[in-house]
Amino acid sequence: MKPSKIIYLSSFKKPWSYYITILNTSTASDDRRPNPYPHKTSSYGMVMLLRTAITTLVCLLSLTSIIFVARLYRRNHASSTTWVPSFSTQPVQPCPDTLDWLLPLDLIYPIKYARRDIIVNPTSDVKRLSVTKLPGPLFPDLQSIDLTDETKVQLKDCKDPLLLDVPARPKGPVDASHIIFGISTTLTRLDDSIPSLLRWLPGTHAKLFVIAIEDDDVPEESKDRYHPADSNAMSKLQSRMRALDLDVTIVHPLSKHDFFSQRYFSMVRVMYEHKKPSTQWISLIDDDTFFLSMPSLVDMLSKFDPQEQFYVGALSEDWWSVARYGMMGFGGAGVFLSITLAEIVNSKYDECQERSHTSAGDIRLRECISWYTRTKLTNIIDLHQIDIHNDLSGIYESGRLPLSLHHWKGGGPDGKGYPLHTMHLVADICGDCILQRWQFGNDMLLTNGFSIATYPSAGVKALELEMMEETWDHPSVVEGSVNTNGVDHSLGPTRPKLELGKDKIQYRLLESTLVNGTVRQWYFKPGVDGDHDTVLELVWMNAPEPAPEPPPVR
């Protein structure tokens, strides 16, 4: 038997129309007809072989087109959990043979471990939901690993990368050049705030003015007095921050006699005197105010006409604080004055400084506005003062996208606070997906950047996920108020707290890092009763650019 002859399409020299004509003038029964040209056996065999090859090629192309259209439909009409598009190069390694990147985490081995790669697919018609439900588990089975002596491992079970559709976002930072921000703080606290400022301010063209005093290392009995900062230290810090693309100007207090509340209020004058024709808003914030989405913040302000008098901010989440201090914008959430209102406050600056006797800067601002205008607070519930304490998981796991968060540097159940500058890294990959929730099967809930939780008692389906879990300490009660839980006006509706370790198993974000255009997250649960600690790893990445299409065949 002679070996089969391999025919390459490139060996055919005639135009494609010639071969298509041959194919179209033949029928499926032609193979069984006798050769009408017995004296041209080799030519006739070549034609038949060519026809078979072209028929096969057409069938393969048709099948490929059908599969592509079907997958495209599924991709546009549902959240895909398994399909990964064909890239020009393999973008990820689902089952690495070394885990040396775990070493800086200072874990105690052995640990239980699982990992998954996630490829985000920005899609214009996808909206952020309170929770997005997906079938199947997020992780493979847990595996015990020990990197005490060797980082090479043999993972037994690895899942293919997960493709997640996320809302599309504009390229690059949003333009916030029409906003001026102001902070009153110390040089030390300002320096400590650089990592968080770097997450939302650079590239926006928004300016930041800071009234700075000396460090907090002063006698307790004189804490509220004016301690001038060293001008040389101010200049060095300002230069260092500007080199990081933070458009900051650090100044001394306007008066050496100013107390804290007066310095806070004086930011209005500092910002107003540095306004430009394009300035529409001035904003007073604290050094631990964190804006999670500058595009969303700019969009919120765009709903109000800066040529009118607007006082935009948020009430405290704690109804007792509202009852005590009034209907005002609490400073840590961020307070925004339209340039028209700022002009009035600035013109009455001296009168307000002399007339007010409060020790709180945001109260002084509210007093001045109420004395000289009829402007009332426009309350934005997505700006957060965070005047509640202890475990704030209910806020972070609610599925809501806060415009701002405050008091995150301290507190929490372990007293270490909530590292928003680390949690927020994933926004570099998927934009406003920070704190977005995905439900996997009926057991697991991912809150991106904060936690992964499972619910062994009744599963996720038993939860009222539109309600916020009351994980925090109960606020002080306002006697006679129908706001019995103290947060209905701000965080409601709420649901009772679940018992950790029984009704809810929580893996909190331990660390996150940006490496080579990907974001690695490690979620951690300490072992109890002699059990090993558990680490769940997620690696977020953008889909690689597809390979360019080859030039058309001529």
Wavefront OBJ file of the C-alpha trace (Angstrom):
o trace
v 0.000 0.000 0.000
v 1.336 3.388 -0.967
v 1.438 6.018 1.747
v -1.209 8.732 1.519
v -0.108 11.801 -0.342
v -0.290 15.033 1.691
v -1.704 17.967 -0.259
v -0.950 21.530 0.945
v -3.362 24.277 -0.123
v -0.424 26.466 -1.011
v 0.555 24.011 -3.758
v -2.503 24.888 -5.850
v -1.566 27.576 -8.327
v -4.931 28.398 -9.928
v -7.277 31.094 -8.522
v -9.692 30.057 -5.764
v -12.658 30.669 -8.109
v -11.428 27.835 -10.329
v -11.555 25.294 -7.501
v -14.869 26.598 -6.155
v -16.381 26.203 -9.641
v -15.209 22.573 -9.724
v -16.720 22.011 -6.281
v -20.082 23.569 -7.169
v -20.492 21.593 -10.381
v -20.010 18.279 -8.580
v -22.439 16.236 -6.515
v -22.034 14.021 -3.493
v -22.395 10.913 -5.706
v -19.545 11.938 -7.989
v -17.134 9.752 -6.015
v -18.974 6.637 -7.212
v -19.172 7.592 -10.907
v -16.662 6.053 -13.298
v -13.825 8.274 -14.433
v -15.021 9.916 -17.685
v -11.402 10.572 -18.617
v -9.606 7.230 -18.197
v -6.623 8.529 -20.176
v -6.237 11.349 -17.559
v -6.378 9.285 -14.366
v -3.856 11.358 -12.375
v -5.522 14.689 -13.231
v -8.958 13.408 -12.349
v -7.715 11.982 -9.015
v -6.108 15.287 -8.204
v -9.399 17.136 -8.791
v -11.328 14.689 -6.594
v -8.749 14.948 -3.816
v -8.837 18.723 -4.037
v -12.628 18.748 -3.855
v -12.565 16.596 -0.720
v -10.010 18.882 0.939
v -12.025 22.022 0.168
v -15.264 20.400 1.380
v -13.596 19.485 4.657
v -12.211 23.002 5.041
v -15.624 24.605 4.434
v -17.253 22.299 6.986
v -14.609 23.131 9.596
v -15.013 26.861 8.992
v -18.806 26.572 9.310
v -18.528 24.611 12.559
v -16.062 27.137 13.961
v -18.408 30.013 13.085
v -21.343 28.319 14.813
v -19.309 27.740 17.988
v -18.036 31.322 17.960
v -21.528 32.798 17.584
v -22.906 30.567 20.343
v -20.144 31.552 22.733
v -20.469 35.209 21.810
v -24.186 35.048 22.605
v -23.522 33.442 25.956
v -20.836 35.989 26.687
v -23.222 38.896 25.976
v -26.240 37.469 27.793
v -24.878 35.813 30.914
v -21.960 35.852 33.315
v -19.549 33.266 32.055
v -17.794 31.075 34.556
v -15.854 28.665 32.406
v -15.373 30.064 28.949
v -12.036 31.749 28.309
v -11.414 33.242 24.847
v -8.576 31.949 22.734
v -5.655 34.329 23.114
v -2.556 34.543 20.970
v -0.531 33.436 23.986
v -1.413 31.567 27.155
v -2.082 34.429 29.620
v -1.978 32.489 32.879
v -0.606 29.359 34.452
v -3.540 27.821 36.341
v -1.341 25.324 38.151
v 2.049 26.879 39.027
v 4.805 24.623 40.291
v 6.184 27.170 42.773
v 4.533 29.463 45.304
v 7.481 31.646 46.315
v 5.257 34.744 46.342
v 3.642 33.443 49.546
v 6.878 33.780 51.535
v 6.556 37.526 52.364
v 3.215 36.825 54.059
v 5.018 35.235 57.064
v 2.571 32.363 57.294
v 2.884 29.497 59.748
v 3.107 26.248 57.779
v 1.562 23.919 56.926
v -1.496 25.771 55.627
v -4.589 24.832 53.678
v -4.470 26.517 50.281
v -6.402 27.004 47.047
v -6.076 29.484 44.196
v -7.851 30.755 41.093
v -7.007 33.164 38.272
v -9.676 35.662 37.216
v -9.729 37.400 33.833
v -11.948 40.476 33.751
v -13.963 41.324 30.673
v -15.099 44.990 30.664
v -18.502 45.024 28.966
v -20.502 48.137 28.125
v -23.954 46.646 28.792
v -23.025 45.049 32.136
v -24.184 46.908 35.254
v -22.948 46.455 38.781
v -25.556 44.516 40.764
v -25.947 44.085 44.499
v -24.831 40.485 43.964
v -24.024 38.597 40.762
v -24.873 34.886 40.944
v -22.659 32.344 39.223
v -22.899 28.542 39.155
v -20.219 26.238 40.427
v -17.460 26.649 43.010
v -14.890 29.451 42.875
v -11.971 27.329 44.117
v -10.792 23.751 43.769
v -10.568 21.605 46.877
v -8.249 22.848 49.614
v -4.779 21.296 49.692
v -2.275 21.197 52.519
v 1.063 22.772 51.571
v 4.282 23.423 53.480
v 6.787 25.966 52.179
v 9.055 25.841 55.218
v 11.955 24.340 53.291
v 10.886 24.382 49.635
v 8.630 26.648 47.546
v 8.134 24.086 44.794
v 4.810 22.315 45.136
v 2.658 19.881 43.241
v -0.878 21.226 43.272
v -3.310 18.359 42.877
v -6.317 20.303 41.647
v -6.387 23.493 39.580
v -9.288 25.204 37.882
v -9.148 26.997 34.544
v -9.185 30.800 34.716
v -12.555 32.371 35.446
v -13.853 35.003 33.032
v -15.897 37.685 34.813
v -17.885 40.358 33.003
v -17.509 43.741 34.720
v -18.867 47.180 33.816
v -16.725 48.960 31.250
v -14.966 52.126 32.393
v -13.287 55.064 30.636
v -9.580 54.810 29.990
v -7.391 56.726 32.433
v -8.289 58.879 35.483
v -11.370 61.087 35.439
v -10.965 64.853 35.089
v -11.598 66.463 38.487
v -9.811 69.748 37.791
v -12.957 71.638 38.835
v -12.603 70.416 42.455
v -10.216 71.702 45.140
v -9.722 69.521 48.227
v -8.577 70.774 51.615
v -7.190 69.010 54.715
v -6.115 70.317 58.122
v -3.678 67.909 59.772
v -0.125 67.362 61.022
v 2.958 66.675 58.925
v 3.255 63.147 60.319
v -0.348 62.237 59.570
v -0.082 63.770 56.104
v 3.014 61.696 55.382
v 1.220 58.573 56.599
v -1.702 59.389 54.284
v 0.339 59.315 51.074
v -0.438 55.651 50.223
v -4.191 56.286 50.429
v -4.012 59.607 48.554
v -2.142 57.819 45.766
v -5.156 55.581 45.205
v -7.571 58.342 44.176
v -5.920 61.733 43.577
v -3.134 61.340 40.927
v -3.998 62.077 37.323
v -7.312 63.758 38.147
v -5.898 67.333 37.975
v -7.660 68.057 41.271
v -5.672 70.263 43.638
v -5.126 69.556 47.321
v -4.320 72.244 49.900
v -3.146 71.226 53.359
v -2.905 73.355 56.497
v -0.188 71.596 58.481
v 1.015 71.987 62.044
v 3.745 70.224 63.984
v 3.551 66.508 64.709
v 1.310 65.091 67.395
v 4.319 64.497 69.634
v 3.517 67.392 71.968
v 2.477 67.501 75.649
v -1.055 66.255 76.187
v -2.079 69.419 78.055
v -1.358 71.528 74.948
v -2.705 69.265 72.223
v -5.104 71.850 70.831
v -2.624 74.699 70.705
v -0.819 75.856 67.618
v 2.572 74.195 67.125
v 4.083 75.498 63.876
v 5.535 72.964 61.490
v 9.082 73.371 60.262
v 8.975 75.211 56.928
v 11.851 73.186 55.525
v 10.121 69.920 56.434
v 6.926 71.209 54.822
v 8.782 72.047 51.609
v 10.475 68.643 51.441
v 7.227 66.764 51.987
v 5.464 68.898 49.404
v 8.198 68.202 46.823
v 8.088 64.476 47.536
v 4.309 64.353 47.136
v 4.361 66.362 43.915
v 6.930 63.946 42.495
v 4.284 61.260 43.048
v 1.770 63.210 40.910
v -0.050 64.575 43.963
v -0.861 68.219 43.202
v -0.508 69.359 46.817
v 0.321 72.696 48.414
v 1.192 72.696 52.141
v 0.698 75.941 54.064
v 0.888 77.214 57.629
v -2.336 78.101 59.493
v -3.744 81.517 58.670
v -3.442 82.540 62.300
v -1.053 81.287 64.938
v -3.903 81.520 67.442
v -6.228 79.151 65.543
v -7.469 76.036 67.288
v -8.345 72.881 65.334
v -11.920 73.873 64.490
v -10.710 77.286 63.316
v -7.990 75.735 61.162
v -10.550 73.396 59.610
v -12.904 76.269 58.837
v -10.055 78.406 57.482
v -9.579 75.842 54.688
v -12.566 77.501 53.000
v -10.602 80.749 52.687
v -7.402 78.995 51.580
v -9.178 77.061 48.830
v -11.382 79.958 47.718
v -8.395 82.283 47.354
v -6.703 79.701 45.100
v -9.736 79.070 42.893
v -9.520 79.286 39.108
v -12.231 80.234 36.612
v -12.871 76.508 36.107
v -13.307 75.778 39.843
v -16.829 74.614 40.666
v -16.461 72.904 44.053
v -14.311 73.107 47.170
v -14.224 70.091 49.468
v -13.189 69.771 53.102
v -11.972 66.289 54.007
v -9.944 64.557 56.731
v -6.556 62.945 56.236
v -8.275 59.552 56.457
v -11.079 60.296 53.991
v -10.890 57.784 51.143
v -12.728 58.131 47.829
v -13.258 54.701 46.281
v -14.396 55.881 42.853
v -13.455 59.328 41.582
v -15.564 58.859 38.402
v -18.612 58.177 40.598
v -17.807 61.162 42.810
v -17.512 63.478 39.801
v -20.746 62.052 38.415
v -22.533 62.702 41.727
v -21.443 66.356 41.806
v -22.446 66.846 38.167
v -26.089 66.504 39.234
v -25.894 69.861 41.037
v -25.445 73.319 39.528
v -22.336 74.945 41.105
v -23.720 78.376 40.221
v -26.375 77.783 42.868
v -25.826 77.443 46.623
v -25.189 73.775 47.431
v -23.955 72.285 50.702
v -23.334 68.595 49.900
v -22.280 65.995 52.454
v -23.557 63.182 54.651
v -25.109 62.749 58.055
v -23.407 60.453 60.510
v -24.489 56.818 60.350
v -25.089 57.105 64.109
v -28.495 58.666 64.821
v -27.333 59.717 68.297
v -24.611 61.896 66.690
v -27.169 63.453 64.344
v -29.511 64.188 67.250
v -26.661 65.781 69.196
v -24.845 67.776 66.493
v -27.587 68.512 63.990
v -28.344 68.118 60.305
v -24.870 68.840 59.020
v -22.281 67.341 56.739
v -19.951 65.337 58.979
v -16.394 66.219 57.961
v -14.797 62.803 57.545
v -17.302 61.790 54.872
v -16.289 64.808 52.781
v -18.126 68.138 52.607
v -18.593 69.897 49.246
v -19.466 73.573 48.806
v -20.496 74.901 45.428
v -18.287 77.818 44.405
v -21.289 80.130 44.815
v -21.840 79.070 48.432
v -18.091 79.152 49.088
v -18.033 82.783 47.992
v -20.627 83.689 50.625
v -18.875 81.737 53.410
v -15.550 83.335 52.485
v -17.106 86.815 52.568
v -18.398 86.139 56.103
v -15.200 84.407 57.220
v -14.179 86.836 59.969
v -17.686 87.100 61.405
v -18.067 83.318 61.529
v -14.660 82.751 63.131
v -15.464 85.289 65.844
v -19.071 84.273 66.411
v -18.664 80.492 66.644
v -17.368 78.873 69.831
v -17.546 75.190 68.880
v -14.557 72.869 69.061
v -15.595 70.966 65.912
v -14.705 72.335 62.482
v -17.625 70.812 60.598
v -20.048 72.301 63.150
v -18.430 75.726 62.690
v -18.958 75.415 58.927
v -22.612 74.398 59.353
v -23.187 77.313 61.732
v -21.754 79.839 59.284
v -23.893 78.515 56.422
v -27.049 78.606 58.571
v -26.335 82.136 59.840
v -25.873 83.763 56.457
v -27.806 81.602 53.964
v -30.954 79.504 53.757
v -28.995 76.602 52.257
v -29.641 73.209 53.827
v -27.579 70.058 53.652
v -27.984 67.852 50.590
v -27.478 64.453 52.198
v -25.638 61.854 50.087
v -25.966 58.456 51.756
v -23.032 56.992 49.798
v -20.639 59.385 51.569
v -19.676 57.744 54.869
v -18.487 59.313 58.108
v -18.331 55.879 59.846
v -19.217 56.808 63.417
v -19.998 53.206 64.357
v -17.428 50.897 65.865
v -15.836 47.457 66.122
v -16.568 44.990 63.292
v -17.625 46.920 60.170
v -17.889 43.823 57.945
v -21.583 44.534 57.403
v -20.762 47.814 55.648
v -17.918 46.441 53.556
v -19.806 43.247 52.628
v -23.074 45.004 51.704
v -22.383 45.019 47.951
v -22.795 48.795 47.868
v -20.109 51.045 46.351
v -19.402 53.843 48.862
v -18.304 57.180 47.447
v -16.193 57.750 50.562
v -15.126 55.932 53.715
v -13.657 57.363 56.909
v -12.107 56.106 60.155
v -10.562 53.129 58.340
v -7.029 53.465 59.736
v -8.011 52.048 63.117
v -10.693 50.007 64.800
v -12.119 46.737 63.584
v -12.361 43.536 65.594
v -8.554 43.234 65.762
v -7.834 46.950 66.197
v -5.754 47.061 62.998
v -8.312 48.900 60.902
v -9.129 48.339 57.256
v -6.239 48.868 54.783
v -8.235 50.587 52.039
v -5.134 51.500 50.023
v -4.373 47.773 49.765
v -7.966 46.645 49.300
v -8.375 49.194 46.493
v -5.536 47.800 44.317
v -7.944 45.542 42.429
v -9.582 48.683 41.006
v -6.526 48.944 38.721
v -7.813 45.821 36.978
v -11.581 46.095 37.111
v -12.452 49.693 37.978
v -15.497 50.002 40.221
v -15.526 46.296 41.065
v -14.036 47.098 44.486
v -16.352 45.620 47.157
v -18.531 44.104 44.418
v -20.168 40.788 45.376
v -20.246 37.516 43.453
v -22.130 34.472 44.713
v -20.767 31.040 43.750
v -23.261 28.212 44.045
v -25.256 28.355 47.250
v -22.386 28.493 49.689
v -19.770 31.144 48.893
v -19.875 34.926 48.617
v -16.893 36.954 47.380
v -16.758 40.636 48.369
v -13.932 41.828 46.176
v -11.056 43.262 48.176
v -12.531 42.547 51.600
v -13.620 38.980 52.259
v -14.738 35.579 51.101
v -17.497 34.049 53.216
v -19.241 30.706 53.353
v -22.499 29.929 55.145
v -22.521 26.302 56.323
v -25.763 26.438 58.301
v -28.289 27.508 55.683
v -26.326 28.682 52.640
v -26.441 32.036 50.899
v -30.052 31.552 49.725
v -31.254 31.971 53.311
v -29.741 35.454 53.557
v -31.536 38.678 52.718
v -28.584 40.046 50.806
v -30.199 43.419 50.086
v -30.061 44.096 53.820
v -26.866 45.077 55.620
v -25.665 42.701 58.353
v -25.432 44.453 61.743
v -21.902 43.352 62.609
v -20.981 46.560 64.504
v -21.538 47.522 68.109
v -25.024 48.908 68.695
v -24.935 52.737 68.732
v -26.174 54.801 71.650
v -29.958 54.910 71.882
v -31.835 58.162 71.351
v -34.652 58.069 73.871
v -38.068 58.191 72.254
v -36.722 57.739 68.717
v -38.315 55.228 66.351
v -34.831 54.736 64.864
v -34.344 51.889 67.333
v -31.167 50.429 65.888
v -29.655 53.877 65.397
v -28.723 53.399 61.726
v -31.993 53.031 59.799
v -31.641 56.550 58.353
v -28.254 55.721 56.825
v -27.494 52.006 56.563
v -30.930 50.442 56.647
v -32.509 48.108 55.967
v -30.425 45.796 58.156
v -30.486 42.160 59.279
v -29.209 40.475 62.457
v -25.557 39.592 62.917
v -24.524 36.013 62.132
v -22.379 33.979 64.501
v -18.847 33.728 63.102
v -17.500 30.204 62.980
v -20.976 28.700 63.040
v -23.394 30.463 60.690
v -20.686 32.310 58.775
v -17.092 31.396 57.952
v -15.136 34.498 56.967
v -11.804 34.721 55.121
v -10.587 38.335 55.437
v -8.171 39.995 53.020
v -4.699 39.501 54.443
v -2.661 41.258 51.758
v -2.829 42.400 48.164
v -0.113 43.396 45.749
v 0.271 44.655 42.191
v 2.750 42.586 40.147
v 3.377 42.817 36.405
v -0.069 44.175 35.618
v -1.892 41.635 37.793
v -3.309 41.992 41.298
v -2.792 39.157 43.766
v -5.130 38.886 46.739
v -4.749 36.583 49.717
v -7.768 35.912 51.914
v -6.992 34.404 55.311
v -8.801 32.469 58.014
v -6.905 31.471 61.164
v -7.137 27.862 62.255
v -9.029 27.005 65.418
v -8.805 24.036 67.777
v -5.504 22.881 66.282
v -6.639 23.214 62.670
v -4.286 24.802 60.138
v -4.667 28.348 58.845
v -6.311 28.718 55.421
v -5.190 30.955 52.549
v -7.317 31.521 49.443
v -5.513 33.245 46.580
v -7.091 35.176 43.714
v -5.083 36.632 40.820
v -6.919 39.339 38.867
v -5.829 40.252 35.359
v -7.046 41.957 32.234
v -7.644 39.884 29.121
v -4.583 40.089 26.853
v -4.991 41.912 23.598
v -5.925 39.406 20.877
v -3.326 38.662 18.218
v -3.677 40.793 15.079
v -5.560 39.110 12.253
v -3.415 37.855 9.386
v -3.587 39.797 6.129
v -6.253 38.593 3.698
v -5.287 35.939 1.152
v -5.029 37.440 -2.305
l 1 2 3 4 5 6 7 8 9 10 11 12 13 14 15 16 17 18 19 20 21 22 23 24 25 26 27 28 29 30 31 32 33 34 35 36 37 38 39 40 41 42 43 44 45 46 47 48 49 50 51 52 53 54 55 56 57 58 59 60 61 62 63 64 65 66 67 68 69 70 71 72 73 74 75 76 77 78 79 80 81 82 83 84 85 86 87 88 89 90 91 92 93 94 95 96 97 98 99 100 101 102 103 104 105 106 107 108 109 110 111 112 113 114 115 116 117 118 119 120 121 122 123 124 125 126 127 128 129 130 131 132 133 134 135 136 137 138 139 140 141 142 143 144 145 146 147 148 149 150 151 152 153 154 155 156 157 158 159 160 161 162 163 164 165 166 167 168 169 170 171 172 173 174 175 176 177 178 179 180 181 182 183 184 185 186 187 188 189 190 191 192 193 194 195 196 197 198 199 200 201 202 203 204 205 206 207 208 209 210 211 212 213 214 215 216 217 218 219 220 221 222 223 224 225 226 227 228 229 230 231 232 233 234 235 236 237 238 239 240 241 242 243 244 245 246 247 248 249 250 251 252 253 254 255 256 257 258 259 260 261 262 263 264 265 266 267 268 269 270 271 272 273 274 275 276 277 278 279 280 281 282 283 284 285 286 287 288 289 290 291 292 293 294 295 296 297 298 299 300 301 302 303 304 305 306 307 308 309 310 311 312 313 314 315 316 317 318 319 320 321 322 323 324 325 326 327 328 329 330 331 332 333 334 335 336 337 338 339 340 341 342 343 344 345 346 347 348 349 350 351 352 353 354 355 356 357 358 359 360 361 362 363 364 365 366 367 368 369 370 371 372 373 374 375 376 377 378 379 380 381 382 383 384 385 386 387 388 389 390 391 392 393 394 395 396 397 398 399 400 401 402 403 404 405 406 407 408 409 410 411 412 413 414 415 416 417 418 419 420 421 422 423 424 425 426 427 428 429 430 431 432 433 434 435 436 437 438 439 440 441 442 443 444 445 446 447 448 449 450 451 452 453 454 455 456 457 458 459 460 461 462 463 464 465 466 467 468 469 470 471 472 473 474 475 476 477 478 479 480 481 482 483 484 485 486 487 488 489 490 491 492 493 494 495 496 497 498 499 500 501 502 503 504 505 506 507 508 509 510 511 512 513 514 515 516 517 518 519 520 521 522 523 524 525 526 527 528 529 530 531 532 533 534 535 536 537 538 539 540 541 542 543 544 545 546 547 548 549 550 551 552 553 554
